[in-house]
Amino acid sequence: MTHTGYTVVGTRASRAFRVLWMLEELGQPFDHIAAAPRSEGVTPFNPAGKVPVLIDNGTPITDSTAIIQYLADKHGALTHPAGTLDRARQDSLTQFLLDEFDAALWMAARHSFILPEELRMGAIKDSLKWEFERSQKVLMDRFSEGPYLMGEVMTVPDIILTHCGNWALAAKFPIVQHRLSDYLTMMRERAAFKRAMAR
């Protein structure tokens, strides 16, 4: 078996999970360095100290969405081809999830345990949860007949949505749409998801 030279830097409990899962879905071998954000294991590859970092044959790539889309494009799987209308719809869904789901959860995390205590505003979480519930309703209008977000084929936004859904449950952000709950249950049953979780 030839090694592709992939190394994922970042803990499974971070957005690095998206990259671990994508590589498992693609069936690609990789090394995993479970380094915490801003630790010595991360800063040589990303001076900002953020995870994940994918090192592809010595070249670091940062930002979980950029990484998983790069991997999907490179291996021709879990994505629609660039320059197609389906790809435009896919990228639109990706951006929607980052703006509406990831951003709210990240802001809540910052005000829970990331920012210095004197800068945290606990009350902000109520408004973020309200926004998160409203975003789920909007998402329902964009959901295909299924089983995946865009239809018969799993794509990059499915990884982001599932990761955000699990993050929401851990952060006690309510999942109010039954369709979304059922979808998350289905996605967690995927063999590649389970392999990534076991790392």
C-alpha positions in Angstrom: 0.0 0.0 0.0 1.5 3.3 -1.0 1.3 6.0 1.6 -0.1 9.3 0.3 1.9 11.3 2.7 -1.1 12.8 4.6 -0.8 13.9 8.2 -3.7 15.4 10.2 -2.8 17.7 13.1 -5.5 18.4 15.7 -7.6 16.6 18.3 -10.6 14.6 17.4 -12.7 16.9 19.7 -11.9 19.9 17.3 -12.8 20.6 13.7 -10.0 18.2 12.9 -12.7 15.5 13.2 -14.1 16.7 9.8 -10.7 16.0 8.2 -10.3 12.6 9.9 -13.8 11.6 8.8 -13.2 12.8 5.2 -10.0 10.7 4.9 -11.8 7.7 6.4 -14.6 8.1 3.8 -12.1 8.4 1.0 -10.2 5.3 2.3 -6.9 7.2 2.3 -4.2 6.2 4.8 -2.9 9.0 7.0 -1.0 9.8 10.2 -2.7 11.7 13.0 -1.0 14.0 15.5 -3.6 14.7 18.2 -2.2 18.1 19.1 -4.2 20.7 21.0 -4.8 24.2 19.5 -1.8 26.6 20.0 0.4 23.7 21.2 3.9 23.1 20.1 2.6 20.3 17.9 0.6 22.9 15.9 2.5 26.2 15.7 5.3 25.0 13.4 2.6 24.3 10.7 0.2 27.1 11.5 1.6 30.1 13.4 -1.9 31.1 14.4 -2.0 27.8 16.4 -5.4 26.8 14.9 -6.3 23.2 14.1 -6.8 21.3 12.0 -3.8 21.3 9.7 -3.4 18.8 6.9 0.1 18.2 5.8 0.2 16.8 2.2 3.7 15.7 1.3 5.3 18.3 3.4 2.9 21.2 2.6 0.5 22.4 5.3 -3.1 23.3 4.5 -5.2 25.1 7.1 -9.0 25.6 7.7 -11.2 22.5 8.0 -13.5 23.5 5.1 -10.6 24.2 2.7 -9.0 20.9 3.6 -12.0 18.7 3.2 -13.0 20.4 -0.1 -9.4 20.0 -1.4 -9.4 16.3 -0.5 -12.8 15.8 -2.1 -11.6 17.5 -5.3 -8.3 15.7 -5.3 -9.8 12.3 -5.0 -13.0 13.0 -7.0 -15.4 11.9 -4.3 -18.0 13.5 -2.0 -18.2 16.5 -4.2 -19.8 17.8 -7.4 -17.2 18.9 -10.1 -16.0 22.5 -10.1 -17.8 24.7 -12.6 -21.1 22.9 -12.4 -24.4 24.3 -11.1 -24.5 21.4 -8.6 -21.1 22.5 -7.3 -22.4 26.1 -7.0 -25.3 24.7 -4.9 -23.0 22.6 -2.9 -20.7 25.6 -2.1 -23.7 27.7 -1.2 -24.8 25.0 1.3 -21.3 24.9 2.7 -21.2 28.6 3.2 -24.7 28.6 4.7 -23.7 26.0 7.3 -20.5 27.9 8.2 -22.4 31.2 8.6 -25.4 29.9 10.4 -24.4 26.8 12.3 -20.6 26.7 12.8 -20.4 30.5 13.6 -23.1 30.3 16.3 -21.5 27.3 18.0 -18.0 28.8 17.8 -19.3 32.0 19.3 -20.9 30.1 22.2 -17.7 28.1 22.7 -15.7 31.4 22.8 -18.0 32.8 25.5 -18.0 29.5 27.5 -14.3 28.6 27.8 -12.0 30.2 25.2 -12.1 33.9 25.9 -10.5 35.3 29.1 -13.1 35.1 31.8 -13.5 38.8 32.1 -14.5 39.0 28.4 -17.0 36.2 28.4 -20.7 37.1 28.1 -22.8 34.1 29.2 -26.1 35.8 28.3 -25.1 35.8 24.6 -25.8 32.0 24.4 -29.6 32.6 24.6 -29.6 34.6 21.5 -27.2 32.2 19.7 -29.5 29.3 20.6 -32.5 31.2 19.2 -30.6 31.9 16.0 -29.5 28.2 15.8 -33.1 27.1 16.0 -34.2 29.5 13.3 -31.3 28.4 11.1 -32.6 24.8 11.3 -36.0 25.8 10.0 -34.3 27.6 7.0 -32.1 24.5 6.4 -35.3 22.3 6.1 -36.2 24.3 2.9 -32.8 23.5 1.4 -32.8 19.8 2.3 -33.2 17.4 -0.7 -35.5 14.4 -0.7 -32.5 12.7 0.8 -31.0 10.7 2.2 -28.2 13.3 2.1 -28.4 17.1 2.1 -28.1 17.2 -1.7 -29.8 14.0 -2.6 -28.5 10.5 -3.3 -24.8 11.4 -2.9 -23.0 12.4 0.3 -21.0 15.7 -0.2 -18.7 18.0 1.7 -21.6 19.9 3.4 -22.9 16.6 4.9 -19.6 16.4 6.9 -19.9 20.0 8.1 -23.6 19.6 9.1 -23.1 16.4 10.9 -20.1 17.7 12.8 -22.0 20.9 13.8 -25.1 18.8 14.8 -23.0 16.7 17.1 -21.2 19.8 18.4 -24.6 21.4 19.1 -25.8 18.4 21.1 -22.6 18.4 23.2 -23.1 22.2 23.8 -26.7 21.7 24.7 -28.0 23.6 21.7 -31.4 22.1 20.9 -32.0 20.2 17.7 -35.7 21.1 17.0 -36.2 19.6 13.6 -37.1 15.9 13.6 -35.7 15.6 10.0 -32.3 16.9 11.3 -32.3 14.5 14.3 -33.1 11.5 12.0 -30.4 12.6 9.6 -27.7 12.9 12.3 -28.6 9.5 13.6 -28.2 8.1 10.1 -24.8 9.8 9.6 -23.4 8.6 12.9 -24.0 5.0 11.7 -21.6 5.4 8.8 -18.6 3.1 9.2 -16.1 5.9 8.3 -17.7 8.1 11.0 -17.2 5.4 13.6 -13.6 4.8 12.5 -12.9 8.6 12.9 -14.6 8.7 16.3 -12.5 5.7 17.4 -9.2 7.5 16.8 
